[in-house]
Amino acid sequence: MKFDLNGETVEVQSPPLTTLLTVLREEMGVTSPKVGCDQGGCGACTVLVDGKPQRTCLTPVAAVDGASVTTIEGLGDSEHLTAVQQSFVHHYAAQCGFCTPAMIISATAYIDAGGSSDHVEIQEALKGHACRCTGYQKIVNAVAAAVTQSDFDLTTTTPTPNTVIKTANPAVKTGG
């Protein structure tokens, strides 16, 4: 079996029913997809398969034969961050970092599919991801800013105090 991983064709030695998560982490050495719940519920293992978010813990590697698989390593690097990556840095949308690669992957797919900066729509797009640290508001703000193609000076990453955001709960505030 072969598939494109971050733009390069790779050949898989593992049996066809091995999960894509296992192949990526153990055979390919790509550790950004995380082993979370290992049941598809937390989203930490999400990658793009042909441009769509997919849980690698539930995907047999045979299902991606001939497909294009993109992990966070395939989006940008420290010298050339994507708009979503820049926005996550600027808005402090990561704390421990465990869920961050999958959140950025899903946010990228949402934006690439024409997603808007509407906070409720962003929450819907990311609802399958569990984050135990951030409370989600900084993540939603980061995605909204990436949608609008905001420019960021990554040396000044202080959020505006008491910025009101649009959520399912209009009383929620972030910042200061």
Stockholm file with secondary structure:
# STOCKHOLM 1.0

chainA/1-176         MKFDLNGETVEVQSPPLTTLLTVLREEMGVTSPKVGCDQGGCGACTVLVDGKPQRTCLTPVAAVDGASVTTIEGLGDSEHLTAVQQSFVHHYAAQCGFCTPAMIISATAYIDAGGSSDHVEIQEALKGHACRCTGYQKIVNAVAAAVTQSDFDLTTTTPTPNTVIKTANPAVKTGG
#=GR chainA/1-176 SS CEEEETTEEEECCSCTTSBHHHIIIIISCCCSSCCSSSSSSSCTTEEEETTEEEEGGGCBGGGGTTCEEECGGGTCBTTBCCHHHHHHHHTTCCSSCSSHHHHHHHHHHHHHTTCCSCHHHHHHHTTTCCCSSSCSHHHHHHHHHHHTTCCCCTTCCCCCTTEECCCSSTTCEECC
#=GC SS_cons         CEEEETTEEEECCSCTTSBHHHIIIIISCCCSSCCSSSSSSSCTTEEEETTEEEEGGGCBGGGGTTCEEECGGGTCBTTBCCHHHHHHHHTTCCSSCSSHHHHHHHHHHHHHTTCCSCHHHHHHHTTTCCCSSSCSHHHHHHHHHHHTTCCCCTTCCCCCTTEECCCSSTTCEECC
//
